Amino acid sequence: MDWIAMATGFILILMGLYGALTDRNILRIIVSFTVADTGVNLVLVAVGYMRGRTAPILDKAVPVADAATRIIDPVPQALVLTAIVIGLGVTAMMLTYAYKLHEEKGTLDISKCRDLKW
């Protein structure tokens, strides 16, 4: 079952990269980056999963002496939570940039913005 999550994550990454590289509308590019970010998070969660292990909570169900072989490492989950927050901030920043670009230029087509091109 964990390979399904990993395959889905890689498919989402590829879909996001394809959308970001082939589209000219900046809002669609932002959505593509968000899809790729979700795929990366899914792959990280799938890598941290181990079949037959339990949550990292030490109680009567998991004795302390057996903990190393019976619990899942919580670090990938913590990294994914941090990545979700950072991704939300980056998406908000990109949407703000798109809004300002639309105010300034009147369009969201990146091929029409040639101010900084050589």
N, C-alpha and C positions, 0 to 999 in steps of 0.2 A: 504494500500500500504506500510505502514511503517513496517508491520510484515514481508513482503517479504524481505526487506533489512536486518532485524534482523535475519531471518532464514538463509539467504544466508551468513551472517557474521558468524553465528555459524557453518554452514557447512564448510566454509573455514577454520575456526579455527580447527575443527576436522580433516579435510583433511591434514592440515599442521602438526598437532601433530602426526597423523598416519605416515606420510611420514618421519618425523624426527626420530621417534622411531623405524621404521622397516628397514630403508635403511642403507647401509654401505658406500656408496659413499658420500664424504663430500660435493660435489657440489649439489647433490640432497637434502642433509640435509639443506644446505643454502637456496635453493629454497623453501623447505618446511617451514622453519622459516619465509621466506618472505611472503608466502601465508597465514600463520597464523597471521602475523602482519597486513596484509591487511584485514583479517577478523575482527580483533580487532578494526581497524579503522572504518570499516563499521558498526559494532555494536554500537560504540560510536556515530557515526552520526545518526543512527536510534534511539538511546535513546534520543538524543537532539531534534528530530523532533516533532513538535506538529501540528496537522492538523488544518487548517483554520487560521494560523497565518502568519505574513509577516516577511520580513527581518528586522533586527534591525537598520533601518535607520529612523531617526526622520525628517519628512518633513511635507508638507501639507496633505499628504495622511494619516499619522498617527499622530494625535494630541498628545502633550506631556502628557495631562491628561489621555489619554486612552492607553498610551504606555505599561504599565505593563500587560495589558490583551490582547494586539493585536500583540506583537512581540515575536519572538523566542529568547531564551537565547543564546548569541553568545559564551559562554564559552566552550561548547562541541566542537564547530567548531574550536576554537582556540587550544584546546587540541589536536585535530586530526591533525591540521597543524604542531604542535610541534612534535607529535608522528611520522609523516611522515618523518620529517627531521632527527629525532633521529634514526628511522628505516633505513634510507638510510646510515647513518654513521655506524651503526652496521653491515649492509650488506657489506659495503665496507671493514670494518675491517675483517669480516669473509672470504671474498674473498681473501684478502691479506694473511691471515693465510693459506688458502688452497693453494695459489700459492707458498708460502714459504715451505709448507709441501711437495708439489709435487717436488719442486727443491731439497729438502733435501733427501726425501725417494724414489722419483720416482714413487709414487703411490698415489691415492686418497682414497684408501680403509682404513677405520679407524681400521679395525680389524688387519691390518698388522703393525700398529704403537703401539709397546708394550714398548717403552722406559720408560714411567712413570707409568706403571702398576706394581702392587705389585708382 
